[in-house]
Structure formats: structure tokens, C-alpha cells
Amino acid sequence: MGYNFSDDFLIKENSKFEIKKHNTSYKGNINKDEAKQLLEIENEKLRVLQEKLYADGSQSLLIILQAMDAAGKDSLIEHVFGGVNPQGCEVTSFKTPSSKEYSHDFLWRQYHALPEKGKIGIFNRSHYESVLVCKVHPEYNLSEKVWKDVKQFDKKFWENRYESIRNFEKHLANNGTKIIKIFLNVSKEEQKQRFLDRINEGDKNWKFSSGDITERGFWDDYMKAYEQVINETSTASAPWFVIPADQKWFSRVAAIQIIIDKLDEMNLQYPKLSENEKNGLAESKAKLESEK
């Protein structure tokens, strides 16, 4: 089909990203039926590449998903990664930090969820909550017990947080972890419709929380926070991709192509056997074939 979305949604370092210029309903030159067919093809490519990543065992892949509520993170994970070997892929959802997590620095809990060499790790929300939710609601930072007043969260405070994140991700990249950061860019109008669907459809009621409406009231603040965080932390070694998310079928094919492209860049190799190992295989084959 000839589609390739990786370059379309990459936010290059120092590119002065403006969220209002990114169309949330963009679909390219592909329709829903074509996207469904393409997703099946790409699912098989991803399955093979994941197996290769596991066999190679020298690198890992970390995928960070961030979005407003109802943007489709969960369904994207299900449709993109549903066919991979679960032994080589782990999803971690980061919710409000526990008291133990608050007793450490804001990056501590992410370290415990990082993928091992040969595996894929998916962060459903991440350390970025500390410069998104906590930027919109700075009082949440007081739970870390280091600061006494929201007035302490000045420009320098946020600059230090962005720097910590950049350094954290650079360290991971320098030590064999490929990082892909995806922001599912959904419109306020589409979020409204998805919230209404959750309220109107009984089997979706469990997905809805009255707190979602409260947070929706801070939409403009969140857009400003996302814009700044993407500008501050999209780097060559840990780039952000801003994917239109009003059409879930489109965001899925765009995401899987980005992931496949990045896995291809890792130059993964199946292990090569030594001569002794090859001889051992030949001997094992001969024994098996000689069995009655």
C-alpha cells in the first residue's frame, strides 16, 4: 500500500512544536478498510521483529504513551501488541504515586518497570505525569514532602524537571534502550463524544469517572503543558511522535508503523552459532532421525 507515517508525526529536536497546528482528524490517503488490512500485515511484521529483538538480546524497546483521557491508549495497546509474545512484552500503567513512591524521587518508580534487554516495555502514562498533571495541578508536588508551598514551583523548578527527564532518557538510550514517545492527539470535541459513549453504553460505564469531567475543565492548561513538554524533551535519542487520534483506526496503523521503523533501525540479528554449536546440532539431528 506504500504508506509510511513515521516522518509525518515526528517532532524534531528544537522544532518549536505548536499543538494547534496539528490536525487531530488527519487520516492521510487511507480509509478504514485499508487501515484494517494494513494493520494485519504490520501485526505480523511486529511479531517477527519482537522475536528477533528477544533472540538478539542486546537491546530493549521502551514505548511511552501519553494522552488526554479517552484518547485511545488502551485500545491502541490491544490492537497493536495483541499478536506479540507476552513473554517479551510488558505493559505498565502508572497511576497516582503511592506513599512509598512519593518517598523517592519522581523517576524512581519508572526504573523498576524498564524493559530488560531483548524485551519491549510499554508505559501507559509515565514519568511525564510529573510535568503534565503536576504542571496543571502543582499542589500535587507537595506530596513529595521536599517543598512546602506551590510558590516554590517556579520556572527553574520546571526547567530542572525537564533536564532530569532528558538526562534519564539519554542514559537509557546510551545503554541499549530505544525510546519511542507517542502523544495521541485527540480533539476536545472527540473526547466529549467518547465520554458520552461511556455514559450511554452500559458496558462502557466502568470506564467513566466524574473526575474525567473535572479534568476536562483544564483542557487548555493541559494543551499548554503538552506543548511545552514536547518542545523541551523531544530529542534525537528519545523523540516524540504526535499522532492524530480522532480516528482510532488511523492512530493504530500510524503507531505500529513508527514502532516497526524503529525496530528496523536497531539492526537486530539472530545469534550466529559457533562451529562447535553447529556440530552439536548436526549430532542431535542424527540421533533424532535414527530413533525408531
C-alpha positions as CSV (number, residue, x, y, z in Angstrom):
1,M,0.0,0.0,0.0
2,G,3.0,2.3,0.3
3,Y,2.0,4.2,3.5
4,N,4.7,5.4,5.9
5,F,3.7,7.7,8.8
6,S,7.0,7.9,10.8
7,D,8.3,11.1,9.3
8,D,4.8,12.8,9.2
9,F,4.4,12.8,13.0
10,L,8.0,13.1,14.3
11,I,8.7,16.2,16.3
12,K,12.3,17.0,15.7
13,E,14.5,18.5,18.4
14,N,14.2,22.3,18.6
15,S,11.5,22.4,16.1
16,K,9.1,24.7,18.0
17,F,6.2,22.4,18.1
18,E,2.7,24.1,18.2
19,I,-0.1,21.8,19.1
20,K,-2.8,23.9,17.4
21,K,-1.1,23.3,14.0
22,H,-1.5,19.5,14.3
23,N,-4.8,18.2,12.9
24,T,-6.4,15.7,15.2
25,S,-8.6,14.3,12.5
26,Y,-5.9,13.8,9.8
27,K,-6.2,10.4,8.0
28,G,-3.8,10.8,5.1
29,N,-4.8,8.9,2.0
30,I,-6.0,5.8,3.7
31,N,-9.5,4.7,4.5
32,K,-10.7,2.5,7.4
33,D,-10.9,-0.7,5.4
34,E,-7.4,-0.2,4.0
35,A,-6.2,0.6,7.5
36,K,-7.6,-2.7,8.9
37,Q,-5.9,-4.7,6.2
38,L,-2.6,-2.8,6.7
39,L,-2.8,-3.4,10.5
40,E,-3.0,-7.1,10.0
41,I,0.1,-7.0,7.8
42,E,2.0,-4.9,10.2
43,N,1.0,-7.0,13.2
44,E,2.8,-9.9,11.6
45,K,5.9,-7.8,10.9
46,L,5.9,-6.7,14.5
47,R,5.6,-10.2,15.8
48,V,8.7,-11.3,13.8
49,L,10.7,-8.2,14.9
50,Q,9.8,-8.8,18.5
51,E,11.0,-12.4,18.2
52,K,14.2,-11.0,16.7
53,L,14.6,-8.5,19.5
54,Y,14.3,-11.3,22.0
55,A,16.7,-13.6,20.2
56,D,19.3,-10.8,19.7
57,G,19.1,-9.9,23.4
58,S,21.4,-6.9,23.2
59,Q,18.8,-4.0,23.2
60,S,15.4,-3.2,24.5
61,L,12.5,-1.0,23.3
62,L,10.6,1.4,25.5
63,I,7.3,2.9,24.2
64,I,5.8,5.7,26.2
65,L,2.2,6.6,25.6
66,Q,0.7,9.8,26.8
67,A,-2.7,11.4,26.0
68,M,-5.8,13.0,27.4
69,D,-8.5,10.8,28.8
70,A,-10.4,8.7,26.2
71,A,-7.7,9.3,23.5
72,G,-7.4,5.5,22.9
73,K,-4.2,4.4,24.7
74,D,-5.7,1.1,26.0
75,S,-7.3,0.1,22.7
76,L,-4.1,1.0,20.8
77,I,-2.1,-1.3,23.0
78,E,-4.6,-4.1,22.5
79,H,-4.7,-3.8,18.7
80,V,-1.0,-3.1,18.1
81,F,0.5,-5.6,20.5
82,G,-2.2,-8.2,20.7
83,G,-0.2,-10.6,18.5
84,V,3.2,-10.4,20.1
85,N,4.7,-13.0,22.5
86,P,3.6,-11.8,26.0
87,Q,6.8,-13.2,27.5
88,G,8.7,-10.5,25.6
89,C,6.4,-7.6,26.2
90,E,5.1,-5.9,29.3
91,V,2.7,-3.0,29.9
92,T,2.9,-0.8,32.9
93,S,0.2,1.6,33.8
94,F,1.3,4.5,36.1
95,K,-1.4,5.8,38.3
96,T,-1.2,8.3,41.3
97,P,2.0,7.5,43.1
98,S,1.8,5.6,46.4
99,S,3.2,6.9,49.7
100,K,6.3,4.7,49.1
101,E,6.8,6.1,45.6
102,Y,6.4,9.6,46.9
103,S,9.2,8.9,49.4
104,H,11.6,8.6,46.4
105,D,12.5,11.0,43.6
106,F,9.9,11.3,40.8
107,L,11.8,9.0,38.4
108,W,12.3,6.1,40.9
109,R,9.2,4.1,40.1
110,Q,10.0,4.1,36.3
111,Y,13.3,2.4,36.9
112,H,11.5,-0.7,38.3
113,A,9.4,-1.1,35.1
114,L,12.1,-0.6,32.5
115,P,12.3,-3.5,29.9
116,E,15.1,-6.0,30.1
117,K,17.4,-6.5,27.1
118,G,15.5,-8.3,24.4
119,K,12.1,-7.1,25.6
120,I,9.5,-4.4,24.8
121,G,8.2,-2.2,27.6
122,I,5.1,-0.1,27.2
123,F,4.4,2.8,29.7
124,N,0.7,3.7,29.7
125,R,1.3,7.1,31.2
126,S,4.8,7.6,32.7
127,H,7.2,10.0,34.3
128,Y,5.7,12.7,32.2
129,E,2.8,12.9,34.6
130,S,5.2,14.9,36.7
131,V,5.4,17.7,34.1
132,L,1.8,17.4,32.9
133,V,-0.7,16.6,35.7
134,C,1.6,18.2,38.2
135,K,2.1,21.2,36.0
136,V,-1.7,21.8,35.8
137,H,-2.1,20.9,39.5
138,P,1.3,22.0,41.1
139,E,-0.1,21.3,44.6
140,Y,0.3,17.6,43.9
141,N,4.1,18.1,44.1
142,L,3.7,18.9,47.8
143,S,3.2,15.2,48.3
144,E,6.9,14.7,47.7
145,K,7.5,16.5,51.0
146,V,10.5,18.3,49.7
147,W,8.6,21.6,49.1
148,K,6.3,23.5,51.4
149,D,4.5,25.9,49.1
150,V,3.4,25.9,45.4
151,K,5.3,29.2,45.1
152,Q,8.4,27.1,45.0
153,F,7.4,25.6,41.7
154,D,8.8,28.4,39.6
155,K,10.4,28.4,36.1
156,K,13.7,27.0,37.4
157,F,11.9,24.1,39.1
158,W,10.2,23.0,35.8
159,E,13.5,23.5,33.9
160,N,15.2,21.1,36.3
161,R,12.4,18.5,35.8
162,Y,12.8,18.7,32.0
163,E,16.5,18.4,32.4
164,S,16.2,15.4,34.7
165,I,13.9,13.7,32.1
166,R,16.2,14.4,29.2
167,N,19.2,13.0,31.2
168,F,17.2,9.9,32.3
169,E,16.2,9.1,28.7
170,K,19.7,9.9,27.3
171,H,21.1,7.4,29.9
172,L,18.7,4.7,28.8
173,A,19.4,5.3,25.1
174,N,23.2,5.2,25.7
175,N,22.8,1.8,27.3
176,G,20.8,0.0,24.7
177,T,17.2,1.1,25.1
178,K,15.5,2.5,22.0
179,I,12.8,5.0,23.1
180,I,9.6,5.9,21.3
181,K,7.3,8.5,22.8
182,I,3.8,8.9,21.4
183,F,1.3,11.6,22.2
184,L,-2.2,10.6,21.0
185,N,-3.6,14.0,19.9
186,V,-7.4,13.9,20.3
187,S,-9.7,16.9,20.0
188,K,-11.8,18.2,22.8
189,E,-14.9,17.5,20.6
190,E,-14.0,13.9,20.1
191,Q,-13.2,13.4,23.8
192,K,-16.7,14.7,24.6
193,Q,-18.3,12.2,22.3
194,R,-16.3,9.3,23.8
195,F,-17.3,10.4,27.3
196,L,-20.9,10.4,26.2
197,D,-20.5,6.9,24.7
198,R,-19.1,5.7,28.0
199,I,-22.1,7.1,29.8
200,N,-24.8,6.0,27.3
201,E,-23.5,2.4,26.7
202,G,-23.8,0.2,29.8
203,D,-20.8,-2.0,29.1
204,K,-18.6,1.2,29.0
205,N,-19.9,2.8,32.2
206,W,-17.0,1.4,34.2
207,K,-14.6,3.4,32.0
208,F,-16.1,6.7,33.1
209,S,-15.3,8.7,36.2
210,S,-16.8,12.1,37.2
211,G,-13.2,13.2,37.7
212,D,-12.8,13.0,34.0
213,I,-15.2,15.9,33.6
214,T,-13.3,17.9,36.3
215,E,-10.0,17.4,34.4
216,R,-11.7,18.3,31.1
217,G,-12.2,21.7,32.5
218,F,-8.4,22.2,32.5
219,W,-8.2,21.3,28.8
220,D,-6.3,24.5,27.7
221,D,-3.9,24.2,30.6
222,Y,-3.1,20.6,29.5
223,M,-2.6,21.6,25.9
224,K,-0.1,24.2,27.0
225,A,1.6,21.7,29.2
226,Y,1.9,19.1,26.5
227,E,3.2,21.7,24.0
228,Q,5.9,22.7,26.4
229,V,6.9,19.2,27.5
230,I,7.2,18.0,23.9
231,N,9.3,21.0,22.9
232,E,11.5,20.5,26.0
233,T,12.0,16.8,25.7
234,S,11.8,15.7,22.1
235,T,15.4,14.7,21.3
236,A,17.2,12.7,18.7
237,S,17.7,9.8,21.1
238,A,14.1,10.0,22.6
239,P,11.8,11.6,20.0
240,W,8.1,12.5,20.4
241,F,5.6,11.5,17.8
242,V,2.3,13.4,17.8
243,I,-0.3,11.1,16.2
244,P,-3.8,12.3,15.2
245,A,-6.2,10.3,17.4
246,D,-9.8,11.3,16.5
247,Q,-9.9,8.1,14.4
248,K,-8.7,5.2,16.4
249,W,-8.1,3.0,13.4
250,F,-5.8,5.6,12.0
251,S,-3.8,6.1,15.2
252,R,-3.2,2.4,15.4
253,V,-1.7,2.0,11.9
254,A,0.4,5.1,12.4
255,A,1.7,3.9,15.7
256,I,2.6,0.4,14.6
257,Q,4.5,1.7,11.6
258,I,6.5,4.0,13.8
259,I,7.4,1.1,16.1
260,I,8.3,-1.2,13.2
261,D,10.5,1.5,11.7
262,K,12.4,2.0,15.0
263,L,12.9,-1.7,15.5
264,D,14.3,-1.9,11.9
265,E,16.8,0.8,12.9
266,M,18.1,-1.4,15.7
267,N,19.7,-3.7,13.2
268,L,18.7,-6.8,15.1
269,Q,20.4,-10.1,14.4
270,Y,19.6,-13.7,15.2
271,P,22.5,-15.2,17.1
272,K,25.1,-16.9,15.0
273,L,26.2,-20.4,16.1
274,S,29.8,-21.3,16.5
275,E,31.3,-24.3,14.7
276,N,31.0,-26.4,17.8
277,E,27.4,-25.5,18.3
278,K,26.7,-26.3,14.6
279,N,28.3,-29.7,15.0
280,G,26.2,-30.3,18.1
281,L,23.1,-29.6,16.2
282,A,24.2,-32.0,13.5
283,E,24.8,-34.7,16.1
284,S,21.4,-34.0,17.7
285,K,19.7,-34.2,14.4
286,A,21.3,-37.5,13.5
287,K,20.3,-39.0,16.9
288,L,16.7,-37.9,16.5
289,E,16.5,-39.2,12.9
290,S,18.0,-42.6,14.0
291,E,15.3,-43.2,16.5
292,K,12.8,-45.9,15.7
